[in-house]
Amino acid sequence: MTQTLVLWSHALAALLFGGLTFWTIRATAIGLPRRPLALALGLTALWALAVAGIGGGEMVTRVFETLRNLAWLGFMVTLHRRDANDRPPLALGTVYGVVALVSLAALVLHITASVGAPDAAEPIESAVLLLRMLAAVAALVLMQALHSALNPAAGGGLRWIVTALAGLWIAEFALYCTEYLGAQPHLPSIAARGVAMIAVALAMVTALQRKGELNVQVSRAVAYQSLSLVAIGAYFALLALATSAIATIGGDNARVFQTAFVLGSTAAILTLVSNGWLRAWAKVKLAKHFFRHRYDYRAEWMRFTETLGAPDGATPLDERIVKAIADLTESPAGLLLVPDGAGLEAGASWNWDRSRLPIASESLLAEHLAATGRIIELDGVRKDSGCADAAPVPRWMLDTADAWVLVPLPHMGSLAGAILLARPLLDRALDWEDFDLLKVAGRQVASYLAEARAQEALAEAQRFDEFNRRFAFILHDIKNLVSQLTLTARNAERHADKPEFRADMIATLQDSAERMNALLARLSQHHRGRSEAPQALEVRHVIQRVTTARTRQHAISITGASNAIAHADPAGLEQLLGHLVQNAIDASATDAPIAIAIGADGLQVTIDVVDQGCGMSPAFVREKLFKPFVSSKPGGFGIGAFEARELAAAMDGRIELTSREGQGTRFRVILKAAHAADLRRERAA
């Protein structure tokens, strides 16, 4: 009964595949590669006819089976082509070639077993079954890759073809497994394969009726996955062949040798696979030799934009920008250099400890990057000190061994910054694709940076607007107080002698004073006195006026030059020092004194305000300290440091800052020095 089922199932399958062959040859528009499909269908029909007529184990049947497999593999390759002139990726072509060679090797071994010694036939046939199983598994992997590459808009006919081919390879794999485990042909399994071939033929009929459009897109990820899965399958097949050989020659210790071989080879494979350098090397070699381009631009751009567009509350934008650029070249770290006046200073970093880099502001580098927009490969500069990029690149950057590439960020004719990339695990020189991709990505992130800076400026303007509105309310209250006091003064001329009026007037004055003190508290440190032209003045006298009122609440010491004379605005300097001293008091413990040191060298006068408070982080100093309306004190308006810097600039001076978290802060006010003769002239005038 089983033999009859084998005969008739394969005969019916041969009839169906033969009819499909003639249909395909005569069809004019089936939406599929007609000739490869007709060849595969015809060879499948001949193979099924051979199984039904002379049996599945005969040499002719095996030859037709191998030709059938090769024809279907060729048809699958053509499905990856988008048009007649297009070729599938070299990686996929290589995989298909390997699978075809495995099928041919199985046929050659079968022929060898047939003509060789009978004692060697059994192990050779076992190897043949393993190779046929490997070819079937690899074909299934390629079918999965083909299915993943189908465009969502592909027609239903093409999907039916892919499904039918998957069924064909599954039936073959099931039969090979049964024969390998049973060590002999299994008639029920062969009959089941014949029924499966009928189902495959009917699925092909459905596919040809639907006339599906050919629409396949091959991604680089699918190619890598296919290569990985085929490599895994090849490893297991070789492992089976090796253990079989050990069982033949190992004698009584064969099991021990097999176990040692399996454990050792598996450990070696896992060690190699876990090596980051080896993975990077393999990826670079595959991209170089199997693909037309180094990068999968669609995947890289999607990852790039996803990194930049992370939701609010995640990693800061500056750090995301560095990571996005570094990911393109698989660089493990990066540093953002941002404009600082005429030079570049360190900004955000990703996986790079800035404290280990001796970074200094470099105006020459900023000018060079802004003028050329050229990506600088630092290894080339290290090798050729006479190149055009050698002079602008700072020495600390060349001395940092991990520094690899410097990518400028141009935007609208100016330099928005630059990104220093660390050397990747697999060191290599940049090629034209790297330069083009980094140039485009640099312009893109520069626009992100510029937009972020514009948003910050807009937010700052909005805060000023909010402050102006708040100040308008305060002015309105002051106007009411002035009106009330004016009315009291007028009435005093007529009723000053009445006790009741005097009591009411005192109450009004007290209420007005309280309200004005409240307004001053609301203004906090925003009140600014009348600005005067810079003049020669004795610095110590101004400092004493500032500290006199504050020594009651905190210990303050004054040291240094007692006769230092500077060019400054008296009111402005007093207000500036008031801000700095008050900030020092607020940041210090009650028992930690504030030190004010005066220095003079004939050209400049320095005033140091030193506290032993909590200190500030470099990020806070760089990003928040001198920005208005940003304060770390509860209820503070964040104007003190901002106004102090503006006052110093108005007097042609500047403020320098040194701060360490947990150790304290030193503010240094630097002013132009004056002479005693200048002071005498000022007093005489």
C-alpha distance (Angstrom), angle and dihedral (degrees) to the residues before:
residue distance angle dihedral
M1 . . .
T2 3.82 . .
Q3 3.80 91.3 .
T4 3.80 89.8 52.5
L5 3.81 90.8 50.2
V6 3.81 90.0 51.1
L7 3.79 90.2 51.2
W8 3.79 98.8 46.9
S9 3.84 97.6 38.3
H10 3.80 92.0 54.3
A11 3.81 91.9 41.5
L12 3.81 91.1 53.1
A13 3.80 90.0 45.9
A14 3.82 89.2 51.5
L15 3.80 90.1 51.3
L16 3.80 92.6 49.7
F17 3.81 94.5 46.3
G18 3.80 90.5 46.0
G19 3.80 90.9 53.1
L20 3.80 90.1 47.4
T21 3.82 88.9 52.2
F22 3.79 93.6 56.5
W23 3.82 91.2 42.6
T24 3.81 91.3 52.9
I25 3.81 93.0 47.5
R26 3.80 92.6 51.6
A27 3.83 96.1 41.4
T28 3.79 117.1 100.5
A29 3.81 103.7 -168.7
I30 3.78 115.8 24.9
G31 3.82 97.3 137.8
L32 3.84 92.5 -122.8
P33 3.85 135.9 91.0
R34 3.81 96.6 -80.1
R35 3.78 104.0 -163.8
P36 3.82 98.7 45.5
L37 3.80 89.5 45.6
A38 3.83 92.6 49.7
L39 3.82 90.8 48.6
A40 3.82 92.5 50.3
L41 3.81 92.5 46.4
G42 3.82 91.8 48.0
L43 3.80 94.3 50.1
T44 3.81 90.2 46.7
A45 3.80 89.0 53.6
L46 3.82 91.7 50.4
W47 3.80 91.6 47.6
A48 3.84 92.5 50.1
L49 3.81 89.7 47.4
A50 3.83 90.4 51.4
V51 3.81 91.6 50.6
A52 3.81 90.3 50.5
G53 3.82 94.3 43.9
I54 3.81 108.2 37.2
G55 3.83 105.2 6.5
G56 3.78 137.8 -98.2
G57 3.81 97.5 -89.3
E58 3.80 98.7 57.8
M59 3.78 121.2 110.1
V60 3.81 94.2 -118.7
T61 3.81 90.8 52.2
R62 3.80 91.1 50.5
V63 3.81 90.7 50.2
F64 3.80 91.4 51.0
E65 3.83 90.1 46.4
T66 3.80 91.3 54.0
L67 3.81 92.0 46.5
R68 3.81 89.4 48.6
N69 3.82 91.3 52.7
L70 3.79 92.0 48.2
A71 3.81 91.3 48.8
W72 3.80 92.8 51.5
L73 3.81 90.9 47.2
G74 3.81 88.7 52.0
F75 3.80 90.5 49.7
M76 3.83 90.3 50.7
V77 3.80 89.5 52.2
T78 3.81 90.5 54.3
L79 3.81 90.0 53.4
H80 3.81 88.5 64.9
R81 3.81 90.7 59.2
R82 3.80 115.7 93.0
D83 3.78 94.1 -162.2
A84 3.79 140.7 -1.0
N85 3.81 93.6 -86.7
D86 3.80 96.5 43.9
R87 3.78 123.4 97.8
P88 3.79 127.5 -155.6
P89 3.83 117.4 -112.6
L90 3.79 113.6 -75.8
A91 3.80 90.7 -121.1
L92 3.81 92.3 60.2
G93 3.79 91.2 42.4
T94 3.79 89.1 54.3
V95 3.80 91.8 51.1
Y96 3.79 91.7 50.4
G97 3.79 89.8 48.5
V98 3.81 91.8 52.0
V99 3.81 91.8 49.9
A100 3.82 90.1 49.3
L101 3.81 90.7 50.8
V102 3.81 90.5 50.4
S103 3.82 89.8 53.3
L104 3.80 91.2 49.4
A105 3.82 91.1 46.8
A106 3.81 89.7 54.1
L107 3.81 89.9 52.9
V108 3.82 92.6 47.9
L109 3.81 91.6 49.9
H110 3.80 90.7 48.9
I111 3.80 90.1 53.0
T112 3.82 89.4 48.1
A113 3.79 91.6 51.5
S114 3.80 90.5 49.9
V115 3.79 95.5 53.6
G116 3.82 98.8 31.8
A117 3.78 134.3 79.7
P118 3.84 116.0 -53.7
D119 3.83 92.2 -127.7
A120 3.82 91.5 60.3
A121 3.80 95.0 44.2
E122 3.82 96.9 83.1
P123 3.86 98.5 54.3
I124 3.80 90.2 41.9
E125 3.81 91.7 52.2
S126 3.84 88.7 49.7
A127 3.79 88.5 54.1
V128 3.81 89.7 48.0
L129 3.81 90.8 54.1
L130 3.81 90.5 49.3
L131 3.79 91.3 51.6
R132 3.81 91.8 47.5
M133 3.81 89.5 49.6
L134 3.82 89.7 49.6
A135 3.81 91.1 50.2
A136 3.82 91.1 49.6
V137 3.83 92.6 48.7
A138 3.80 91.4 47.5
A139 3.80 90.3 49.1
L140 3.82 89.7 52.2
V141 3.81 89.4 50.8
L142 3.78 89.6 51.5
M143 3.81 89.8 48.7
Q144 3.79 89.2 54.1
A145 3.81 89.4 50.1
L146 3.80 89.9 48.6
H147 3.79 91.6 49.7
S148 3.83 91.3 48.9
A149 3.80 89.9 50.1
L150 3.80 93.6 55.0
N151 3.76 112.8 115.0
P152 3.83 112.3 -119.4
A153 3.80 86.9 -123.0
A154 3.82 93.2 55.7
G155 3.79 115.8 125.9
G156 3.78 123.4 -103.3
G157 3.81 92.8 -113.2
L158 3.79 93.2 66.1
R159 3.79 91.1 49.5
W160 3.81 90.2 51.8
I161 3.82 89.5 52.4
V162 3.82 91.5 51.8
T163 3.81 91.6 47.0
A164 3.82 91.9 49.0
L165 3.80 92.1 50.4
A166 3.78 90.4 49.3
G167 3.80 88.5 53.8
L168 3.83 90.6 51.0
W169 3.80 93.4 53.9
I170 3.81 92.9 43.0
A171 3.82 90.2 54.2
E172 3.81 90.8 49.3
F173 3.80 93.0 48.0
A174 3.82 92.2 49.1
L175 3.82 91.1 51.6
Y176 3.82 93.0 47.9
C177 3.81 91.7 49.7
T178 3.81 91.4 50.4
E179 3.81 92.4 49.9
Y180 3.80 92.6 46.2
L181 3.80 93.6 50.8
G182 3.81 93.5 42.6
A183 3.82 95.6 39.1
Q184 3.83 90.2 -137.6
P185 3.84 140.1 62.4
H186 3.81 111.7 -75.7
L187 3.82 111.4 -146.5
P188 3.84 97.0 -158.0
S189 3.80 89.5 53.2
I190 3.81 91.4 48.8
A191 3.81 89.8 49.8
A192 3.82 89.8 48.9
R193 3.79 88.9 52.2
G194 3.82 89.3 53.7
V195 3.81 90.6 53.3
A196 3.81 88.9 47.3
M197 3.81 90.0 52.7
I198 3.82 89.1 54.3
A199 3.81 89.4 53.1
V200 3.82 90.0 48.2
A201 3.81 90.5 51.4
L202 3.82 91.6 50.0
A203 3.82 89.8 49.7
M204 3.80 88.4 51.9
V205 3.82 89.2 52.6
T206 3.81 89.4 53.6
A207 3.81 90.8 48.3
L208 3.80 93.9 51.7
Q209 3.79 91.8 47.1
R210 3.81 91.1 54.5
K211 3.81 92.4 49.9
G212 3.80 93.3 -149.2
E213 3.75 118.7 -155.6
L214 3.80 117.1 -114.5
N215 3.81 105.7 -115.3
V216 3.80 115.0 152.4
Q217 3.79 127.2 155.7
V218 3.79 118.3 -168.7
S219 3.79 116.4 -152.1
R220 3.78 124.9 -159.0
A221 3.80 90.3 -124.0
V222 3.81 90.5 58.3
A223 3.80 90.3 50.8
Y224 3.82 92.0 50.6
Q225 3.81 91.7 46.8
S226 3.80 91.4 49.4
L227 3.80 91.9 50.8
S228 3.81 90.8 47.2
L229 3.80 94.2 50.0
V230 3.81 92.8 46.1
A231 3.82 89.4 49.5
I232 3.81 89.9 51.3
G233 3.80 90.7 49.2
A234 3.79 91.2 48.3
Y235 3.80 90.0 50.0
F236 3.81 92.5 53.8
A237 3.81 91.8 45.5
L238 3.80 91.6 51.1
L239 3.79 89.0 45.5
A240 3.82 89.8 54.5
L241 3.81 92.0 47.5
A242 3.80 91.8 48.2
T243 3.80 94.2 48.9
S244 3.82 90.1 47.8
A245 3.80 89.8 52.6
I246 3.82 91.1 47.8
A247 3.82 89.9 50.9
T248 3.82 89.2 54.7
I249 3.79 97.9 48.4
G250 3.80 102.6 23.9
G251 3.79 99.1 79.4
D252 3.81 117.2 -168.5
N253 3.83 92.5 -12.0
A254 3.80 94.6 51.4
R255 3.83 93.4 110.7
V256 3.82 91.8 52.7
F257 3.81 91.4 47.9
Q258 3.80 91.2 47.7
T259 3.82 92.5 50.7
A260 3.80 92.0 47.5
F261 3.80 91.8 47.9
V262 3.83 93.6 48.9
L263 3.83 93.5 47.0
G264 3.80 93.8 44.0
S265 3.79 96.2 46.7
T266 3.81 92.0 45.1
A267 3.81 91.8 50.0
A268 3.81 90.5 48.7
I269 3.80 92.4 49.6
L270 3.84 92.5 47.8
T271 3.81 90.7 48.8
L272 3.77 91.8 51.6
V273 3.79 94.0 45.3
S274 3.83 92.9 49.6
N275 3.82 92.1 53.4
G276 3.83 107.9 105.8
W277 3.80 93.7 -158.6
L278 3.81 92.1 52.8
R279 3.82 92.2 49.0
A280 3.79 90.8 50.2
W281 3.82 90.8 47.4
A282 3.80 92.2 50.1
K283 3.80 91.8 48.2
V284 3.80 92.2 50.1
K285 3.81 92.9 47.6
L286 3.79 93.0 47.8
A287 3.78 91.6 48.3
K288 3.79 91.3 47.2
H289 3.80 98.9 47.1
F290 3.81 105.0 26.8
F291 3.80 103.7 38.8
R292 3.77 134.8 53.0
H293 3.81 91.8 -130.7
R294 3.78 133.0 36.8
Y295 3.81 93.5 -133.7
D296 3.77 134.1 53.9
Y297 3.79 90.4 -136.1
R298 3.80 95.9 -167.3
A299 3.81 93.2 52.6
E300 3.82 93.2 42.1
W301 3.79 92.9 49.6
M302 3.81 92.5 48.0
R303 3.81 90.6 51.4
F304 3.80 90.7 44.5
T305 3.81 94.2 52.9
E306 3.80 92.2 41.9
T307 3.80 90.6 55.3
L308 3.80 92.7 48.3
G309 3.80 93.8 44.3
A310 3.80 97.5 52.8
P311 3.84 111.8 146.2
D312 3.78 121.9 -94.4
G313 3.79 114.9 -84.0
A314 3.81 93.0 40.0
T315 3.80 126.1 97.6
P316 3.84 112.4 -28.4
L317 3.80 116.2 -94.2
D318 3.82 95.2 -113.4
E319 3.80 91.2 55.2
R320 3.81 91.9 45.2
I321 3.81 89.0 53.0
V322 3.80 91.1 54.9
K323 3.81 91.8 47.4
A324 3.81 92.9 48.1
I325 3.82 91.9 54.8
A326 3.82 93.3 42.2
D327 3.80 92.9 51.2
L328 3.80 91.0 59.1
T329 3.80 92.3 65.8
E330 3.84 95.9 27.3
S331 3.78 89.6 -112.9
P332 3.83 110.8 167.3
A333 3.82 96.4 -142.9
G334 3.79 143.9 9.1
L335 3.79 144.2 -172.5
L336 3.79 128.6 -145.4
L337 3.81 116.8 -139.6
V338 3.79 112.5 -159.5
P339 3.83 130.1 -166.6
D340 3.80 115.4 -89.7
G341 3.76 108.3 -177.9
A342 3.79 104.1 -63.4
G343 3.82 96.2 -12.8
L344 3.79 142.9 47.2
E345 3.80 126.5 -98.8
A346 3.79 133.3 -174.7
G347 3.78 115.9 -81.1
A348 3.79 129.8 166.3
S349 3.79 121.1 -12.7
W350 3.80 135.3 -160.4
N351 3.82 118.2 -148.8
W352 3.81 89.9 -21.9
D353 3.81 124.4 111.8
R354 3.79 104.3 -136.0
S355 3.80 92.5 -166.4
R356 3.82 89.1 71.5
L357 3.79 93.2 54.8
P358 3.83 117.6 83.0
I359 3.80 92.0 -141.5
A360 3.79 119.5 -178.4
S361 3.78 131.1 175.1
E362 3.81 109.4 -93.9
S363 3.80 117.4 -164.9
L364 3.82 94.0 176.5
L365 3.80 92.0 57.4
A366 3.81 91.9 48.5
E367 3.80 91.5 51.0
H368 3.81 91.9 48.0
L369 3.81 94.3 49.6
A370 3.80 92.1 45.5
A371 3.81 92.0 50.1
T372 3.82 99.5 43.2
G373 3.82 105.5 22.8
R374 3.80 85.5 -152.0
I375 3.81 123.7 156.4
I376 3.81 107.1 -125.7
E377 3.80 119.6 -142.0
L378 3.80 101.8 -155.5
D379 3.82 95.3 -158.7
G380 3.79 88.6 60.6
V381 3.81 90.3 51.8
R382 3.82 90.5 49.0
K383 3.81 90.7 53.1
D384 3.82 96.5 43.3
S385 3.79 113.0 36.7
G386 3.79 90.3 178.0
C387 3.80 97.2 61.5
A388 3.80 122.1 114.2
D389 3.81 92.8 -104.8
A390 3.82 96.0 50.4
A391 3.81 100.1 81.9
P392 3.84 98.4 52.0
V393 3.82 95.7 44.6
P394 3.84 109.2 93.3
R395 3.78 120.2 -123.3
W396 3.82 94.6 -120.8
M397 3.79 89.8 60.2
L398 3.81 92.9 52.0
D399 3.81 91.3 45.4
T400 3.81 91.1 54.7
A401 3.80 102.5 89.8
D402 3.82 93.7 -159.8
A403 3.82 92.9 54.9
W404 3.81 104.9 106.6
V405 3.82 115.4 158.5
L406 3.81 134.5 8.4
V407 3.81 113.9 -148.7
P408 3.84 117.4 -166.0
L409 3.80 120.2 -143.9
P410 3.82 107.2 -145.1
H411 3.78 120.8 -173.9
M412 3.82 128.4 177.2
G413 3.82 94.4 -23.4
S414 3.81 95.1 -46.6
L415 3.79 135.9 87.4
A416 3.80 114.3 -104.3
G417 3.81 91.6 -176.5
A418 3.79 142.0 -71.5
I419 3.79 135.7 -104.9
L420 3.80 122.8 -137.9
L421 3.82 110.8 -153.7
A422 3.79 124.5 -154.5
R423 3.78 121.7 -127.9
P424 3.84 112.9 -87.0
L425 3.80 123.7 -126.3
L426 3.80 90.4 -101.7
D427 3.77 104.3 49.4
R428 3.80 113.2 -145.6
A429 3.78 141.8 151.8
L430 3.78 119.8 -101.1
D431 3.79 118.5 -107.1
W432 3.79 131.7 -160.6
E433 3.81 92.6 -83.1
D434 3.81 91.2 54.5
F435 3.79 92.0 49.3
D436 3.81 93.4 47.6
L437 3.80 94.2 46.8
L438 3.82 94.6 45.2
K439 3.81 90.9 47.2
V440 3.81 92.8 53.3
A441 3.81 92.7 42.5
G442 3.81 90.8 48.2
R443 3.79 91.5 55.4
Q444 3.79 90.2 47.6
V445 3.81 95.9 52.1
A446 3.81 89.7 43.0
S447 3.81 88.3 61.0
Y448 3.81 88.7 50.0
L449 3.80 90.3 51.5
A450 3.79 92.9 46.9
E451 3.79 91.4 48.7
A452 3.80 91.0 49.2
R453 3.82 91.3 50.4
A454 3.80 89.9 48.2
Q455 3.80 89.7 50.9
E456 3.81 90.1 50.8
A457 3.82 91.0 50.2
L458 3.79 90.5 48.4
A459 3.78 91.3 49.1
E460 3.80 89.8 49.7
A461 3.81 90.7 50.7
Q462 3.78 89.2 49.7
R463 3.81 90.1 52.2
F464 3.80 89.6 51.5
D465 3.78 89.1 50.0
E466 3.77 90.3 50.5
F467 3.79 90.0 49.5
N468 3.81 90.7 50.0
R469 3.80 90.1 52.7
R470 3.80 90.4 48.9
F471 3.80 90.3 48.3
A472 3.80 89.6 51.2
F473 3.81 89.2 58.5
I474 3.80 90.1 50.6
L475 3.80 91.3 49.6
H476 3.77 88.3 52.3
D477 3.82 90.3 54.8
I478 3.80 90.9 46.7
K479 3.79 89.8 51.8
N480 3.80 89.4 54.4
L481 3.79 91.2 49.9
V482 3.81 91.4 49.5
S483 3.79 90.2 50.8
Q484 3.79 91.2 49.9
L485 3.80 92.9 48.9
T486 3.82 91.9 45.8
L487 3.79 90.6 53.5
T488 3.80 90.8 48.9
A489 3.80 91.0 51.1
R490 3.81 92.0 51.3
N491 3.77 93.4 49.6
A492 3.77 91.0 47.5
E493 3.79 89.9 68.3
R494 3.81 90.5 62.7
H495 3.81 104.7 28.5
A496 3.79 105.1 30.0
D497 3.82 90.7 113.6
K498 3.80 94.6 58.4
P499 3.83 115.0 93.8
E500 3.80 92.6 -147.7
F501 3.82 91.9 55.1
R502 3.79 92.0 47.1
A503 3.81 91.1 53.0
D504 3.79 91.1 48.2
M505 3.79 91.2 46.8
I506 3.80 91.6 52.4
A507 3.81 90.5 49.9
T508 3.80 90.1 49.4
L509 3.79 92.1 50.0
Q510 3.79 91.9 48.4
D511 3.80 91.2 49.4
S512 3.81 91.3 47.7
A513 3.81 91.3 49.2
E514 3.79 91.5 51.0
R515 3.78 91.7 48.4
M516 3.80 92.2 47.6
N517 3.80 90.8 49.5
A518 3.79 88.3 51.7
L519 3.80 90.0 51.2
L520 3.80 90.3 49.6
A521 3.79 89.4 50.2
R522 3.78 89.3 52.0
L523 3.79 89.6 50.5
S524 3.82 89.0 48.9
Q525 3.83 106.7 173.8
H526 3.79 96.5 -11.6
H527 3.83 96.4 96.0
R528 3.75 110.4 106.5
G529 3.77 125.5 -168.2
R530 3.76 128.1 -137.7
S531 3.81 111.9 -62.6
E532 3.81 116.6 -126.4
A533 3.78 132.5 -169.0
P534 3.84 114.3 -92.2
Q535 3.76 112.1 -92.7
A536 3.78 139.3 168.6
L537 3.79 111.1 -79.8
E538 3.78 140.2 159.9
V539 3.76 107.5 -103.7
R540 3.82 96.7 -154.2
H541 3.82 92.1 59.4
V542 3.80 91.1 54.8
I543 3.80 91.0 47.3
Q544 3.80 91.2 50.7
R545 3.81 91.0 52.5
V546 3.81 89.6 51.6
T547 3.81 95.0 47.8
T548 3.81 99.7 40.1
A549 3.78 94.8 79.4
R550 3.81 93.4 40.1
T551 3.79 100.8 48.9
R552 3.80 88.2 79.3
Q553 3.82 89.9 66.1
H554 3.83 101.4 33.5
A555 3.80 140.2 15.8
I556 3.81 111.9 -104.4
S557 3.81 126.2 179.5
I558 3.81 126.2 -162.0
T559 3.81 119.8 -156.3
G560 3.78 138.9 160.1
A561 3.78 134.1 51.8
S562 3.77 112.3 9.4
N563 3.79 96.7 -165.5
A564 3.82 100.9 45.5
I565 3.80 111.3 144.9
A566 3.82 122.4 -164.8
H567 3.79 139.2 178.6
A568 3.80 104.2 -113.2
D569 3.78 146.3 129.6
P570 3.83 104.6 -98.0
A571 3.79 95.3 -145.8
G572 3.78 93.1 40.4
L573 3.81 93.5 49.0
E574 3.78 91.0 47.8
Q575 3.77 90.9 50.8
L576 3.83 92.1 45.2
L577 3.80 93.1 51.5
G578 3.80 90.1 43.7
H579 3.80 89.5 59.3
L580 3.80 93.8 48.1
V581 3.81 95.6 44.6
Q582 3.78 92.7 47.1
N583 3.80 91.0 49.1
A584 3.81 89.6 50.6
I585 3.81 91.0 51.0
D586 3.79 91.9 48.4
A587 3.81 91.3 50.4
S588 3.84 96.1 46.9
A589 3.76 134.2 77.9
T590 3.79 116.0 -110.7
D591 3.82 92.5 -106.5
A592 3.83 95.2 45.9
P593 3.83 109.6 94.2
I594 3.81 124.3 -139.7
A595 3.82 116.2 -126.2
I596 3.79 124.0 -151.9
A597 3.81 115.3 -169.2
I598 3.81 124.6 -171.1
G599 3.78 121.6 -154.5
A600 3.80 133.7 180.0
D601 3.81 132.0 179.6
G602 3.81 101.3 172.9
L603 3.80 93.7 -96.6
Q604 3.78 102.2 51.5
V605 3.76 139.3 22.3
T606 3.79 117.8 -146.2
I607 3.78 127.9 -162.4
D608 3.82 115.2 -167.7
V609 3.81 119.5 -162.5
V610 3.80 106.6 -166.4
D611 3.78 128.0 -175.6
Q612 3.80 134.1 175.9
G613 3.76 95.0 -140.5
C614 3.78 134.0 125.5
G615 3.81 95.7 -64.9
M616 3.80 127.2 -147.6
S617 3.80 134.8 -94.8
P618 3.82 119.9 -115.3
A619 3.80 89.6 -115.4
F620 3.82 92.2 54.8
V621 3.80 91.9 47.3
R622 3.79 92.7 48.2
E623 3.79 99.4 41.6
K624 3.82 109.2 25.7
L625 3.81 116.6 13.0
F626 3.80 99.1 81.1
K627 3.80 95.9 33.5
P628 3.80 116.8 104.1
F629 3.80 120.7 -112.6
V630 3.82 92.8 16.9
S631 3.79 110.6 115.3
S632 3.81 135.2 161.5
K633 3.83 91.7 -158.2
P634 3.81 120.6 89.9
G635 3.78 108.7 -106.8
G636 3.81 93.3 7.1
F637 3.80 121.5 137.6
G638 3.82 95.3 -148.8
I639 3.82 94.0 -128.6
G640 3.83 101.1 115.2
A641 3.82 101.6 81.3
F642 3.81 91.9 35.7
E643 3.83 92.6 52.1
A644 3.81 92.0 43.4
R645 3.78 91.3 56.7
E646 3.82 91.5 46.6
L647 3.82 91.1 50.0
A648 3.82 91.2 50.0
A649 3.80 91.3 49.9
A650 3.81 90.6 49.9
M651 3.82 88.3 57.8
D652 3.84 92.1 48.8
G653 3.78 89.3 -105.9
R654 3.77 135.8 111.3
I655 3.78 143.2 -147.3
E656 3.79 124.4 -124.3
L657 3.77 123.9 -167.2
T658 3.79 137.6 -156.6
S659 3.80 118.6 -179.7
R660 3.80 136.7 164.2
E661 3.76 123.6 -171.8
G662 3.80 110.4 -109.7
Q663 3.83 93.7 9.1
G664 3.78 106.8 67.2
T665 3.81 143.4 -108.5
R666 3.80 136.9 -84.1
F667 3.82 119.0 -157.5
R668 3.81 113.3 -168.2
V669 3.80 119.7 -163.4
I670 3.82 111.7 -159.8
L671 3.82 118.3 -162.3
K672 3.78 135.5 169.9
A673 3.78 112.8 -91.6
A674 3.82 122.2 -120.6
H675 3.81 131.2 -164.4
A676 3.78 133.8 -119.8
A677 3.80 90.3 -108.7
D678 3.80 89.0 58.8
L679 3.80 89.9 51.6
R680 3.80 92.2 50.3
R681 3.79 91.3 50.3
E682 3.81 90.1 50.7
R683 3.80 91.3 51.5
A684 3.80 92.9 45.2
A685 3.80 90.4 52.2
